[in-house]
Amino acid sequence: MPYTIVFRTNDAHDFSGTATKTALEALKTIGALERRGDEISYITSPQEGEIGVEMLRVLAKEEEEELQAIV
């Protein structure tokens, strides 16, 4: 499921966004943004609507479990 991460860079007042294809990819992207000092404003998906990082972690764990079941 795709996710859009909206964030504000440390040195700008404007918001930017980036798209990811999976919850696992979204978590990795958020980690990289936070290490840069960017502030996550919100995360959205077509199916879930607006969600927080904790909910994204739950969805990523479910994705991992589904992938393991397939292998």
C-alpha positions in Angstrom: 0.0 0.0 0.0 1.4 3.4 -0.9 2.2 6.1 1.7 2.8 9.8 1.5 5.1 11.4 4.1 4.8 15.1 4.5 7.6 16.8 6.4 9.3 20.2 7.0 13.0 20.5 6.6 15.0 21.8 9.4 16.0 25.0 7.5 12.8 25.8 5.7 9.3 26.9 6.5 7.8 25.0 3.5 6.4 21.5 3.6 7.7 18.8 1.3 6.4 15.3 0.6 7.7 12.0 -0.6 5.9 8.8 -1.7 6.7 5.3 -0.7 5.3 2.0 -1.9 5.2 0.1 1.4 5.0 0.7 5.2 8.5 -0.7 5.6 9.8 1.7 3.0 8.0 4.5 4.7 9.6 3.7 8.1 13.0 3.7 6.5 12.3 7.1 4.8 11.0 8.6 8.1 14.2 7.4 9.9 16.4 9.1 7.3 14.3 12.3 7.5 14.5 12.4 11.3 18.3 11.8 11.2 18.6 14.8 9.0 16.6 16.8 11.5 13.4 17.1 9.5 10.1 17.2 11.2 7.4 14.7 10.1 4.1 16.6 9.8 1.8 13.7 8.8 1.6 10.4 6.9 -1.3 9.4 4.7 -2.4 6.4 2.7 -5.4 5.9 0.4 -6.7 3.1 2.5 -5.9 4.3 6.0 -6.2 8.1 5.6 -3.9 10.1 7.9 -1.9 8.0 10.4 0.9 8.5 12.9 4.3 6.9 13.1 3.1 4.3 15.7 0.3 3.1 13.4 2.8 2.9 10.5 5.0 0.7 12.7 2.0 -1.6 13.3 1.3 -1.8 9.5 5.0 -2.4 8.8 5.0 -5.3 11.2 1.9 -6.8 9.5 3.7 -6.4 6.2 6.7 -8.3 7.5 4.5 -11.1 8.8 2.8 -11.4 5.5 6.1 -11.5 3.6 7.4 -14.2 6.0 4.2 -16.3 5.4 4.7 -16.2 1.7 8.4 -17.3 1.8 
